[in-house]
Amino acid sequence: MEKRVIGIILTFAGAIGLILAALNFVNGGSETKNVKEIIIYALLGAIFFFAGIGLIRNTRDRPS
């Protein structure tokens, strides 16, 4: 059960990171700092999102 909760938290954190990357992409200019922020938010968001989804899918529910 604890792994599933961690997976949900990671999934939400990843979704927030991907949303931040998209917002920076839409609202930002072409400065080097902005491009670095977009890449970092997108990579970390994708890593967290897919790690969370994988944790949710691979965790088995056991009766307590």
N, CA and C of each residue as an Amber inpcrd file, in Angstrom:
protein
   192
   0.8170000  -1.1990000   0.0000000   0.0000000   0.0000000   0.0000000
   0.8580000   1.2600000   0.0000000   1.9720000   1.2420000   0.7470000
   2.8240000   2.4120000   0.8270000   3.4700000   2.7250000  -0.5230000
   3.8420000   1.6790000  -1.2550000   4.4390000   1.8990000  -2.5630000
   3.4460000   2.5300000  -3.5220000   2.2090000   2.1510000  -3.4090000
   1.1800000   2.7220000  -4.2770000   0.9840000   4.2120000  -3.9790000
   1.0460000   4.5900000  -2.7110000   0.9120000   6.0010000  -2.3320000
   2.1050000   6.7940000  -2.8560000   3.2930000   6.2370000  -2.7300000
   4.4830000   6.8990000  -3.2720000   4.3680000   7.0250000  -4.7880000
   3.8320000   6.0200000  -5.4410000   3.6220000   6.0790000  -6.8840000
   2.6550000   7.1820000  -7.2800000   1.6030000   7.3600000  -6.5010000
   0.6410000   8.4350000  -6.7780000   1.3020000   9.7980000  -6.5990000
   2.0930000   9.9450000  -5.5400000   2.7830000  11.2160000  -5.2980000
   3.7690000  11.5080000  -6.4280000   4.5360000  10.5000000  -6.8510000
   5.4760000  10.6890000  -7.9560000   4.7610000  11.0440000  -9.2550000
   3.6230000  10.4250000  -9.4920000   2.8600000  10.7210000 -10.7030000
   2.3860000  12.1630000 -10.7010000   1.8650000  12.6370000  -9.5670000
   1.4180000  14.0290000  -9.4840000   2.5920000  14.9980000  -9.6210000
   3.7220000  14.6780000  -8.9960000   4.9040000  15.5400000  -9.1100000
   5.3820000  15.6010000 -10.5600000   5.3610000  14.4640000 -11.2350000
   5.7560000  14.4440000 -12.6420000   4.8130000  15.2310000 -13.5170000
   3.5230000  15.1280000 -13.2400000   2.5440000  15.8940000 -14.0250000
   2.7440000  17.3880000 -13.8130000   3.0360000  17.7950000 -12.5890000
   3.2820000  19.2090000 -12.3140000   4.5410000  19.6800000 -13.0490000
   5.5820000  18.8580000 -13.0570000   6.8010000  19.2040000 -13.7870000
   6.5540000  19.3470000 -15.2790000   5.7700000  18.4490000 -15.8440000
   5.4640000  18.5410000 -17.2720000   4.6090000  19.7700000 -17.5790000
   3.6910000  20.1110000 -16.6800000   2.8750000  21.3100000 -16.8730000
   3.7450000  22.5660000 -16.7980000   4.6780000  22.6110000 -15.8500000
   5.5830000  23.7510000 -15.7530000   6.4410000  23.8930000 -17.0070000
   6.9020000  22.7800000 -17.5370000   7.6840000  22.8230000 -18.7770000
   6.8480000  23.3590000 -19.9290000   5.6080000  22.9340000 -20.0110000
   4.7290000  23.4110000 -21.0780000   4.4440000  24.9020000 -20.9270000
   4.2080000  25.3570000 -19.6910000   3.9590000  26.7820000 -19.4670000
   5.1740000  27.6300000 -19.8130000   6.3600000  27.1650000 -19.4390000
   7.5760000  27.8930000 -19.7960000   7.7850000  27.9060000 -21.3030000
   7.4350000  26.8390000 -21.9550000   7.5860000  26.7630000 -23.4050000
   6.6530000  27.7530000 -24.1010000   5.4250000  27.8420000 -23.6300000
   4.4340000  28.7140000 -24.2580000   4.7010000  30.1810000 -23.9370000
   5.0360000  30.4910000 -22.6800000   5.1520000  31.8810000 -22.2530000
   6.5580000  32.4520000 -22.3520000   7.5530000  31.6120000 -22.4910000
   8.9250000  32.0890000 -22.4280000   9.4760000  32.5270000 -23.7640000
  10.6170000  33.1850000 -23.6750000  11.3230000  33.6040000 -24.8820000
  12.3300000  32.5520000 -25.2930000  13.3170000  32.9800000 -26.0410000
  14.3170000  32.0240000 -26.5360000  15.6470000  32.1870000 -25.8130000
  15.6290000  32.6580000 -24.5840000  16.8470000  32.8210000 -23.8140000
  17.4100000  31.4610000 -23.4120000  18.7060000  31.4280000 -23.1830000
  19.3590000  30.1790000 -22.7960000  18.8200000  29.6720000 -21.4620000
  18.5870000  30.5920000 -20.5220000  18.0670000  30.1990000 -19.2120000
  16.7050000  29.5410000 -19.3440000  15.8580000  30.0840000 -20.1920000
  14.5160000  29.5400000 -20.3730000  14.5650000  28.1520000 -21.0120000
  15.4370000  27.9640000 -21.9740000  15.5550000  26.6580000 -22.6260000
  16.0410000  25.6070000 -21.6270000  16.9960000  25.9920000 -20.7820000
  17.4840000  25.0600000 -19.7540000  16.3700000  24.6890000 -18.7730000
  15.5740000  25.6680000 -18.3740000  14.4670000  25.3840000 -17.4580000
  13.4700000  24.4220000 -18.0870000  13.1450000  24.6500000 -19.3460000
  12.1880000  23.7770000 -20.0330000  12.7180000  22.3490000 -20.0820000
  13.9800000  22.1940000 -20.4280000  14.5640000  20.8500000 -20.5310000
  14.5910000  20.1630000 -19.1720000  14.9950000  20.8970000 -18.1380000
  15.0800000  20.3020000 -16.8000000  13.6940000  19.9100000 -16.2870000
  12.7170000  20.8320000 -16.4040000  11.3570000  20.5050000 -15.9530000
  10.7900000  19.3240000 -16.7250000  11.0110000  19.2940000 -18.0330000
  10.4510000  18.2180000 -18.8480000  11.0960000  16.8690000 -18.5090000
  12.4140000  16.8440000 -18.3630000  13.0890000  15.5760000 -18.0530000
  12.7110000  15.0530000 -16.6720000  12.7780000  15.9240000 -15.6660000
  12.4200000  15.4730000 -14.3190000  10.9410000  15.1050000 -14.2330000
  10.0970000  15.8730000 -14.8990000   8.6700000  15.5600000 -14.9080000
   8.3970000  14.2130000 -15.5490000   9.0590000  13.9400000 -16.6690000
   8.8540000  12.6610000 -17.3500000   9.3740000  11.4970000 -16.5040000
  10.5340000  11.6880000 -15.8810000  11.0930000  10.6280000 -15.0360000
  10.1630000  10.3240000 -13.8630000   9.7200000  11.3770000 -13.1600000
   8.8280000  11.1750000 -12.0230000   7.4980000  10.5750000 -12.4590000
   6.9560000  11.0730000 -13.5590000   5.6530000  10.6010000 -14.0260000
   5.6990000   9.1130000 -14.3640000   6.6690000   8.7050000 -15.1700000
   6.7220000   7.2950000 -15.5780000   7.1660000   6.3780000 -14.4420000
   7.9880000   6.8880000 -13.5190000   8.3440000   6.0830000 -12.3440000
   7.1130000   5.8590000 -11.4670000   6.3130000   6.8900000 -11.2930000
   5.0880000   6.7560000 -10.4990000   4.0970000   5.8100000 -11.1370000
   3.9030000   5.9350000 -12.4420000   2.9870000   5.0280000 -13.1480000
   3.4840000   3.5870000 -13.0400000   4.7790000   3.3920000 -13.2170000
   5.3430000   2.0420000 -13.0970000   5.1700000   1.4680000 -11.7100000
   5.3430000   2.3030000 -10.6830000   5.1730000   1.8440000  -9.3150000
   3.7270000   1.4700000  -9.0370000   2.7960000   2.2470000  -9.5590000
   1.3740000   1.9360000  -9.3580000   1.0050000   0.6390000 -10.0700000
   1.4860000   0.4610000 -11.2840000   1.1210000  -0.7300000 -12.0630000
   1.7380000  -2.0110000 -11.5130000   2.9480000  -1.9210000 -10.9760000
   3.6610000  -3.1220000 -10.5270000   3.4080000  -3.4970000  -9.0740000
   2.6900000  -2.6690000  -8.3440000   2.4010000  -2.9590000  -6.9410000
   1.1060000  -3.7590000  -6.8520000   1.1900000  -4.8770000  -6.1980000
   0.0230000  -5.7410000  -6.0340000  -0.7320000  -5.3630000  -4.7710000
  -2.0400000  -5.3960000  -4.8280000  -2.8620000  -5.1660000  -3.6450000
  -2.9590000  -6.4750000  -2.8700000  -2.6580000  -6.4070000  -1.5910000
  -2.7810000  -7.5640000  -0.7220000  -3.7960000  -7.2730000   0.3550000
  -4.6210000  -8.2130000   0.6950000  -5.5850000  -7.9830000   1.7760000
  -4.8520000  -7.8000000   3.1100000  -5.3400000  -6.8810000   3.9260000
  -4.6810000  -6.5810000   5.2070000  -5.0790000  -7.5450000   6.2770000
